């Protein structure tokens, strides 16, 4: 009996090994294509970051080692851009989380018209970012913008204001446009997580006398931590790399007050003709986003909450 059982185990292992080999043979072509499409550009950009590489035909590349990185780290304009990008990221993601939680809780409570509200959230999120930026640029227009028209009709302003030329307001206006586009994404993630929570805990807390805020703060919010972590990581990475909406609405103005780190990378790579510096900036962006993701996981991730 022991010999027969051992032989059966060996047969099962051999079958698994055969299945694994077949699986690898089927997956290998796709893996090679994916590595060729993603890994090669990353490697070539990383190598480029160690050279002074001006744009143009027959331009000579000069190896400078970490010179491009040191040049950026010593440049005060780079640190100003980092501060500006962190401000955009913190305000945008923070407001998205607050508004997304509020909207998700509202939909979860199922008031009148909640299905229409959930469906309408898809519309801003589905709009391409470039279209969203163009739309809000028209809204902020100093000549025919809807924002000026509404404020003027309400008597809050006496004349049309060129909002995008105000250095103190331009970045906040870009954040507002970004919120309109991305809050639905966070709200839908959190609403789906709320729908999956067990209602028994909430009902038991209500029986024990806990009010609605206490039930949300002490029961639902801790259980929502994994979904919040996912939303925060995705949105923080996207917000820190923001480029297109800034390019469409302000083009980095006024007086470079809305230039983010990704926009600065674009300027160095294509406008200033310094491809090596642009490549170094792109890797600095990657390092910053990885650090932010690690911080989120360090302070929000709880392995025991993901176990069933």
C-alpha positions in Angstrom: 0.0 0.0 0.0 2.8 2.4 0.8 4.5 1.7 -2.5 1.3 2.3 -4.4 0.6 5.6 -2.5 4.2 6.8 -3.2 3.8 6.0 -6.9 0.6 7.9 -7.0 2.2 10.9 -5.4 5.0 10.8 -7.9 2.5 10.6 -10.8 0.7 13.6 -9.5 3.9 15.5 -9.2 4.9 14.6 -12.7 1.5 15.7 -14.0 1.9 19.0 -12.2 5.4 19.4 -13.6 4.1 18.7 -17.1 1.3 21.2 -16.7 3.7 23.8 -15.4 6.0 23.3 -18.4 3.1 23.6 -20.8 2.0 26.8 -19.0 5.4 28.3 -19.2 5.6 27.5 -22.9 2.3 29.2 -23.5 3.1 32.3 -21.4 6.7 32.8 -22.5 5.9 34.5 -25.9 3.7 37.0 -24.1 6.2 37.6 -21.4 8.9 38.3 -24.0 6.7 40.8 -25.7 5.8 42.5 -22.5 9.5 42.6 -21.4 10.5 44.0 -24.8 7.8 46.7 -24.7 8.3 47.8 -21.1 11.7 46.7 -19.9 13.8 47.9 -22.9 12.5 51.5 -22.8 13.2 51.6 -19.0 16.8 50.3 -19.5 17.5 52.6 -22.4 16.1 55.6 -20.5 18.2 54.7 -17.4 21.3 54.5 -19.5 20.4 57.8 -21.2 20.2 59.5 -17.8 24.0 59.1 -17.4 24.8 61.1 -20.6 24.5 64.7 -21.8 22.3 64.0 -24.8 21.3 67.0 -26.8 18.5 66.7 -29.4 19.3 66.9 -33.1 20.9 64.9 -35.8 24.4 63.5 -35.3 24.7 65.0 -31.8 27.5 63.5 -29.7 26.5 62.0 -26.3 28.9 62.7 -23.4 29.0 60.4 -20.4 28.7 62.4 -17.2 27.8 59.6 -14.7 25.5 60.9 -12.0 26.0 64.5 -13.2 22.5 64.9 -14.5 21.1 63.8 -11.1 23.4 66.0 -9.1 22.6 69.0 -11.4 18.9 68.5 -10.6 19.4 68.0 -6.9 21.4 71.2 -6.7 18.9 73.3 -8.7 16.6 75.4 -6.5 14.0 75.4 -9.3 13.8 71.6 -9.0 13.0 71.8 -5.3 10.4 74.4 -6.0 8.8 72.1 -8.5 8.9 69.3 -6.0 7.1 71.4 -3.5 4.5 72.5 -6.1 3.9 68.9 -7.1 3.6 67.7 -3.5 1.1 70.5 -2.9 -1.0 69.4 -5.9 -0.7 65.7 -4.8 -1.6 66.3 -1.1 -4.6 68.7 -1.8 -5.9 66.7 -4.7 -5.7 63.3 -3.1 -6.9 64.5 0.3 -10.0 66.1 -1.1 -10.6 63.1 -3.4 -10.6 60.8 -0.4 -12.9 63.0 1.7 -15.4 63.7 -1.1 -15.2 60.1 -2.4 -16.0 58.7 1.1 -18.9 61.1 1.4 -20.3 60.2 -2.0 -19.8 56.5 -1.4 -21.5 56.7 2.0 -24.4 58.6 0.4 -24.9 56.0 -2.3 -24.6 53.2 0.2 -27.4 54.7 2.3 -29.6 54.4 -0.9 -31.5 57.6 -0.9 -34.0 58.5 -3.6 -32.2 58.5 -7.0 -29.1 56.7 -5.7 -28.9 54.6 -8.8 -28.9 57.6 -11.1 -26.2 59.2 -8.9 -24.0 56.1 -9.1 -24.5 56.0 -12.9 -23.8 59.7 -13.3 -20.4 59.2 -11.5 -19.1 57.3 -14.5 -19.5 60.3 -16.9 -16.8 62.6 -15.4 -14.4 59.7 -14.9 -15.0 58.4 -18.5 -14.1 61.8 -20.0 -10.5 61.8 -21.4 -8.2 63.9 -19.4 -7.3 66.1 -22.4 -11.0 66.8 -23.0 -11.5 67.5 -19.4 -8.6 70.0 -19.4 -10.0 71.7 -22.5 -13.4 72.0 -21.0 -12.2 73.5 -17.8 -9.9 75.9 -19.7 -13.0 77.2 -21.5 -14.8 77.5 -18.1 -11.9 79.6 -16.7 -11.7 81.7 -19.9 -11.4 85.5 -19.2 -13.5 86.4 -22.2 -16.4 83.9 -22.3 -15.8 81.5 -19.4 -18.8 80.0 -17.5 -17.1 80.8 -14.2 -17.0 84.5 -14.9 -20.5 84.5 -16.3 -22.0 82.8 -13.2 -20.1 85.0 -10.7 -20.9 88.1 -12.7 -24.6 87.3 -12.8 -24.6 86.6 -9.0 -23.0 90.0 -8.4 -19.9 88.5 -6.9 -17.5 90.2 -9.4 -17.8 93.5 -11.2 -15.9 92.5 -14.3 -14.5 89.3 -15.9 -11.4 88.0 -14.2 -8.5 86.3 -16.0 -8.3 83.5 -13.5 -5.5 81.5 -15.1 -3.2 84.5 -14.9 -3.5 84.8 -11.1 -0.4 83.1 -9.7 -2.1 82.3 -6.4 -5.2 80.8 -7.9 -4.0 78.9 -11.0 -2.8 75.8 -9.3 -6.0 75.5 -7.2 -8.1 75.9 -10.3 -6.1 73.0 -11.9 -6.8 71.0 -8.7 -10.5 71.7 -9.0 -10.5 70.4 -12.6 -8.6 67.3 -11.5 -11.1 66.7 -8.7 -14.1 66.8 -11.1 -12.4 64.1 -13.1 -11.1 61.8 -10.4 -13.4 62.0 -7.4 -15.8 59.5 -9.1 -13.1 57.0 -9.4 -12.4 57.0 -5.6 -16.1 57.1 -4.8 -16.8 54.0 -6.9 -13.9 52.0 -5.3 -15.1 52.9 -1.8 -18.8 52.3 -2.6 -18.0 48.8 -3.9 -16.0 48.2 -0.7 -18.9 49.4 1.4 -21.3 47.1 -0.4 -19.1 44.1 0.4 -19.0 44.9 4.2 -21.0 42.6 6.5 -24.1 44.5 7.8 -24.3 42.4 10.9 -21.5 44.4 12.6 -23.3 47.7 11.8 -26.6 46.3 13.0 -25.1 45.0 16.3 -23.5 48.4 17.0 -26.8 50.1 16.4 -28.5 47.8 18.9 -25.8 48.6 21.4 -26.6 52.3 21.0 -23.9 53.6 18.7 -25.0 56.5 16.5 -24.4 56.7 12.7 -21.1 58.6 13.1 -19.7 56.1 15.6 -20.7 53.2 13.5 -19.0 54.7 10.5 -15.8 55.8 12.3 -15.3 52.7 14.4 -16.7 49.9 12.2 -16.9 50.8 8.5 -13.8 53.0 8.2 -11.3 50.5 9.7 -12.8 47.8 7.4 -12.4 50.1 4.4 -8.7 50.5 5.0 -7.6 48.1 2.3 -9.8 49.8 -0.3 -8.6 53.2 0.9 -5.0 52.0 0.5 -5.6 50.9 -3.0 -7.3 54.2 -4.0 -4.6 56.3 -2.3 -1.7 54.5 -4.0 -3.3 54.7 -7.4 -4.3 58.3 -7.1 -1.1 59.5 -5.4 1.0 58.0 -8.2 -1.2 59.5 -10.8 -1.3 62.9 -9.1 2.4 63.1 -8.6 2.9 62.3 -12.3 0.3 64.8 -13.4 1.1 66.4 -16.8 -1.7 66.5 -19.3 -4.3 68.5 -17.4 -1.6 71.1 -16.5 -0.4 71.2 -20.1 -3.9 71.8 -21.4 -5.2 74.3 -18.8 -2.1 76.5 -18.0 0.9 75.2 -19.9 2.9 75.7 -16.7 1.9 79.3 -16.3 1.5 81.9 -15.0 5.2 82.6 -14.3 5.9 78.8 -14.0 3.6 78.6 -10.9 1.9 75.4 -12.2 4.9 73.5 -13.5 4.9 70.1 -11.9 7.8 67.6 -12.0 6.4 65.7 -15.0 5.9 69.0 -16.9 9.5 69.9 -16.0 10.7 66.6 -17.4 8.8 67.4 -20.6 10.4 70.8 -20.8 13.9 69.4 -20.4 13.4 66.5 -22.8 11.7 68.3 -25.7 11.8 72.1 -25.2 15.3 72.6 -23.7 16.8 69.7 -25.7 18.4 68.0 -22.7 17.3 64.4 -23.0 19.8 63.1 -20.4 18.4 65.5 -17.8 14.9 64.6 -18.7 15.7 60.9 -18.3 17.2 61.6 -14.9 14.1 63.5 -13.9 11.9 60.6 -14.9 13.8 58.2 -12.7 13.6 60.7 -9.8 9.9 60.7 -10.3 9.8 57.0 -10.1 11.8 57.0 -6.9 9.5 59.5 -5.3 6.4 57.6 -6.2 7.9 54.4 -4.9 8.7 56.1 -1.6 5.1 57.4 -1.3 3.7 54.0 -2.0 5.9 52.4 0.6 4.8 55.0 3.2 1.2 54.3 2.5 1.7 50.6 2.9 3.7 51.1 6.0 1.1 53.1 7.8 -2.2 51.8 6.4 -1.6 48.1 5.5 -2.8 45.6 8.1 -2.2 42.0 7.0 -4.7 40.6 9.5 -7.5 42.7 8.0 -7.1 41.0 4.6 -7.3 37.5 6.0 -10.7 35.8 5.9 
